[in-house]
Amino acid sequence: MKAAIHREELRSEQLSWLSVKPMLLSIRGKDIPAKTEIYRQLSEGQRALYLFYAYHNHTGTLAEFYWFSAYYMIEYKVWDELTNAIRYFDDPELVETLEHVQSAIGRKLNNEGEWTMAKPQDIDTHDSLRTAMQAIYDRYRKLTPRLIKRMNERVLARHEEYFVLD
């Protein structure tokens, strides 16, 4: 399963997103088994893009960043896979940032092995959580453009894994 990329998109700053966009759009609103089926059809590099963009595209605000991170950890149970996706693209600083996210959320939501549900308003009602998550979010927003550039370079260099020219 590969995206169709137009020749003029080869130098796009969104090349990595364009390479996985059709797959992510095809599963929008579908259940977990449908998402898993698409995911299983992807190459290792495509899976890394898939997980990153499925997460990253839901982190536009601090509350979204917090809630979606907790969702990836607690409900969707793919936090480790997301971290491995970032490792795949060789970004240890962003991996470390995600480890800080996991630690902050764990302190808030994990009580002796029992997870509680995250709510976006947790950020508004817990000052220490908001302060910690804001610092982490600021770092995440600073580091992701560099990662996306690296992903774009990898996609272009190994284009046969990611897309076909349309």
N, C-alpha and C positions, 0 to 999 in steps of 0.2 A: 504494500500500500504506500503510494507516494503521491505527493502533491504535484500539481502541474504549475510550473513557474514560467512566466513570460520572460523573454530575454532581457527586457528593460528592467526587470526586478532583480537581476543578479547582483547589482551593487546597492540594493536597498538596505537601509539600516534596519529593516524589518524582515530580512531574508529568513532568519531562523523561525520567526513567527509564521511567515507565509508557508514555510515548509511543513508545519504541523497544524495550521489553521483549519484545513478541511476536515481533519480527523476530529479535532475538538468541537467544531461546529456540528458535525454529524452525530455527536453523542449528547449535545445539549438537551437537558430535560429528560434524558433516559435514565434507567435504573442502573445500579452498580453492575449487575451481570452484563448488560449491554456495553458499558464502558470498559469492563474488563476484557470482553471479547475483542474490541478494537485494539486495546492496549497490547494484547497478546500477539497481534498480527504485525506489530512494529519491530523494527530493528532496535538494538541497544541505544544507539544515538537518537533515534526517533522517540523512544520511550523517555529518554532524559529530557528532550525538548517538550514532550507531551506533559510530563509531570511539572516541569518548571513553569510552562505557560498556563497550565490549568490552575496552578497556585498563584503565580505572579499577576495574572489578569484579574484577580480578586483581592488585590492588596492596595487599592487606590487611596484608602484612608487608614488612619491608625486603628480605628475600630474594626474595619474589615481585615486588616493585617492580623490583629489579635484573634478575632473570631475564626477566620479561615485557617490560621495556624493551628488553633485548638481543634478545629474540625478535622484537619489532616492528621492530627495526632490521635484523637480520641474516637471519632466516629468512622472516618474513612480509613484509618490505620495505615497510612502511606508516608508518614513523616520520614522514616528511615530511607525509603525509596527516593523521596525528594532530596534528602541530603546526599544520597548516592548519585543522583542526577547532577547535582552541583559538583561533586567530586569528579564525575565523568568529564566535565568540562574544565577540570583542574583549577578550581577557585577556592583555595583553603581559607581565605579570609571570609568568604561568604558562607562556607561550611561552618566556620567558627561562629558567625553571626546567627546562623540557624540553631546552633547548639545553645546560644544564649536565649533564643526564643523558647526553646524547649525547657530550659531551666526556669525561666520566668513563669511560663505557663504551668509547669509542674508544681512550682511553689504555691501558685494560686489555686489550682484545680485538682491536685492529686494529694489526697489525705490518706496516708498509709496504704497506698495501692488502690484506693477507691477514687475514681475520677468523677468530678461533678461537671455538669454542663456549663459551657462558656456562654456568655451573653454579650453582645456588642456593648451594652451599657456598663459592663464590668469596668471598662476603661474610665467611665465617668464617675463611678462610685468608689473606686479604690485608688487613692492618690499614689501609693507606692508602686502599684502595678502600672498605672499610667506613666509615671516617671521612667520606670525601667523599660517599658515597651516603647516609649517615645524615643529613647536613646537608641534602642535596637533598631527601630523602624527608620530612624534617620540614617543609621549606618547601612541598613539594607538598601535604602533608596540611593545612597551614594555609590554602593558597590555594584548594583545590578546593571547599570549601563556598560560597565567594563565587561561583565559576564556576557551580556547580549552581544557585544562586539566580538568577543572570543567565540561565541556560538556561531555567529554569522560567518566568521573566518573558517571555522571547522566545516560548516555546511557547504560553503563554496568549494573548499578544498576536497571534500568527499561527496560532492553533489550526487553521485550515483546512488548513494545510500538514502538520500533525503528527498530528491525530487526528479522529475523529468521535465525537460524543456518543452514548453507548449508553443 
